[in-house]
C-alpha cells in the first residue's frame, strides 16, 4: 500500500499534519500514569504490576520499529500508518475487554503487546518521508511530527481523567474509557492515512521546492546501509545515548502522577488527583515543546552540542529534585518540565543525528533499529522507579524518601550517556556505500515504483 505521489503544486507543509494525526494518537501512551491508581485499586495491583502494560508497550515499540523499519521503507508511510491504526486501536479494545472481565492479562496483552506494535510502526511511519520532504531542515521536520507523540498526553491526560470521573474508576469505568479511546483514535488516525503523500519526481533538481515537487537523484554525501550502520561504533554510541536519556525521562514520566502526590503528601499543600493529572499534562506540553524547540535548535548548533545539553543539564535537574524538590513545589515542577523537554528533544533530534552520520539512504530502517534502545529503557526506567519505591515503602519510608535512590541512579545514567555522546565521531569511509552506481540504481528503482503508483492512481486502480 504505497501512498499516492504528490501532484504538482502539492505543499510539503501538508505532510506534517498527516504525521501529527498519528503521533498525537499514539502519544496517549505517555498518559498511562493516569490509569495506574484506578487499576491498582480496582484490580489490587502493586505499582510495579500496574506499570507492566506501559513497559511492554514500549518494549514492543522498539522491537516492532526495529523489525518493521525495512518494511516501512519498502511499503511507504500509508501502509505503516494503516498498520499502526489497526494495532493501536485494537489494543485498546482488547484492554477494554480485560478491564470489563477483570482479566489483567488481557489489559497487558492488548495495551502492551498489540498496542505496542502499533506504537512502533506508527512512530517511525513518517520519519523517512519527512526527511525527504525537508532535506534543508531535517531536525525541524522530524521535530514537528515527533512533537505529536510527546503532546499526545496533553490531550489524553485530562480527557482520561474526565472519563474516569464520569464513568467511575472501577473496572467497568476503566473498560468504558479504554473503549472510547480505541474508537476515537481509530477515526483520528484515519485522517493521517488519507492525507499522507510522498514527494513527486521531476528531473533535474535534487531539492524540494516550496510547492513540494522533488527530484530523487542518487543521495549526496556519505551513505551507509542499515546493515552496515549497526556494525559501526557510532550506532552503538548513539544507542547508549538514547537508552540513557530515555531511561532517565521515562521513569519520572510513567510515575508522574503518584510521584508529585507522594512528594507533597505531608506538606500544607498536598496535590489532589486532578492536580496530579494536570501535572502529567504539563509534562506532556514540555515533552511536546522540547521535541520541536530543541530539535530545531540542533539545526543551528549541531546535534552533538544539543545532546550535551540534554544529558548534562538533565543530570543537574535530577540533582535539584533529589536535594530540594520537597522544599519547593515550583522548583520540583520546573525541573521536571526541563527534564521532559530534554527527553522529548532527544527523540526528535535522533533521526537528524542519524542522517548526519549515515546519510538518507536507509535512515528510516536505521532509526527503527536504534529504537531497540527505547525497548530496554521502557523496562528500566519504570522498573527502577517503581521497584525502588515499593522496596522503600516496605522499609517504612514515605514521601520523597521513596524516590531518593532512584533519582540518584538516573543521574548516573545521564552521565554515562554524556560520555557516550562525546565518543561519537564521523563514520569511517569503509562503511560507506562505495559504488555510486549502487545508489543510483536504488534511486532509479524507487522512481520507477513511484511512477507506477502515479499511473495506477490516474487509472483509478
SULWOSUL-V697233 format. One record per backbone hydrogen bond with DSSP energy under -0.5 kcal/mol. NH is the residue of the N-H (numbers start at 1). CO is the residue of the C=O. If there is no record, write none. Layout:
nh = {NH;NH}
co = {CO;CO}
This chain:
nh = {6;10;12;14;15;16;17;18;19;20;21;22;23;24;25;26;27;28;29;30;31;32;34;35;36;37;38;39;40;41;42;43;44;45;50;51;52;55;56;57;58;59;60;61;62;63;64;65;66;67;68;69;72;73;74;75;76;79;80;81;82;83;84;85;86;87;88;89;90;91;92;93;94;95;96;97;98;99;100;101;102;103;104;106;107;108;109;110;111;112;112;113;113;114;115;117;118;119;120;121;122;123;124;125;127;128;130;131;132;133;134;135;137;141;142;143;144;145;146;147;148;148;149;150;151;152;154;155;155;156;157;159;160;161;162;163;164;165;166;167;168;174;175;176;177;178;179;180;181;182;183;184;185;186;187;188;189;190;191;191;192;193;194;195;196;198;200;202;202;205;209;209;212;214;224;229;230;231;232;236;237;238;239;240;241;242;243;244;245;246;247;248;249;250;251;252;253;254;255;256;259;260;261;262;263;264;265;267;272;276;277;278;279;280;281;282;283;284;285;286;287;288;289;290;291;292;293;294;295;296;297;298;299;299;300;301;302;306;307;308;309;310;311;312;313;314;314;315;316;317;318;319;320;321;322;323;324;325;327;328;328;332;333;334;335;336;337;338;339;340;341;342;343;344;345;346;347;348;349;350;351;353;354;355;356;357;358;359;362;363;366;367;368;369;370;371;372;373;374;375;376;377;378;379;379;380;381;383;384;385;386;387;388;389;390;391;392;393;394;395;396;397;401;402;403;404;407;408;409;410;411;412;413;414;415;416;417;418;419;420;421;422;423;423;424;431;432;433;434;436;438;439;440;441;442;443;444;445;446;447;448;449;450;451;452;453;454;455;456;457;458;459;460;461}
co = {198;7;210;11;12;12;13;14;15;16;17;18;19;20;21;22;23;25;26;27;28;29;31;32;32;33;34;35;36;37;38;39;40;40;46;47;49;51;52;53;54;55;56;57;58;59;60;61;62;63;64;65;68;69;70;71;72;1;76;77;78;79;80;81;82;83;84;85;86;87;88;89;90;91;92;93;94;95;96;97;99;98;102;103;103;104;105;106;107;107;108;108;109;109;110;113;114;115;116;117;118;119;120;121;124;124;126;127;128;129;130;132;134;137;138;139;140;141;142;143;144;145;145;146;147;148;151;151;152;152;153;155;156;157;158;159;160;161;162;163;164;170;171;172;173;174;175;176;177;178;179;180;181;182;183;184;185;186;187;188;188;189;190;191;192;4;212;200;214;202;207;213;209;200;358;225;226;228;229;232;233;234;235;236;237;238;239;240;241;242;243;244;245;246;247;248;249;250;251;253;255;256;257;258;259;260;262;264;270;272;273;274;275;276;277;278;279;280;281;282;283;284;285;286;287;288;289;290;290;292;293;294;295;296;297;297;298;302;303;304;305;306;307;308;309;309;310;311;312;313;314;315;316;317;318;319;320;321;324;324;325;328;329;330;331;332;333;334;335;336;337;338;339;340;341;342;343;344;345;346;347;349;350;351;352;353;354;355;224;360;362;363;364;365;366;367;369;370;371;371;372;373;374;375;376;376;377;379;380;381;382;383;384;385;386;387;388;389;390;391;393;392;398;399;400;400;403;404;405;406;407;408;409;410;411;412;413;414;415;416;417;418;419;420;421;428;429;223;432;434;435;435;436;437;438;439;440;441;442;443;444;445;446;447;448;449;450;451;452;453;454;455;457;456}
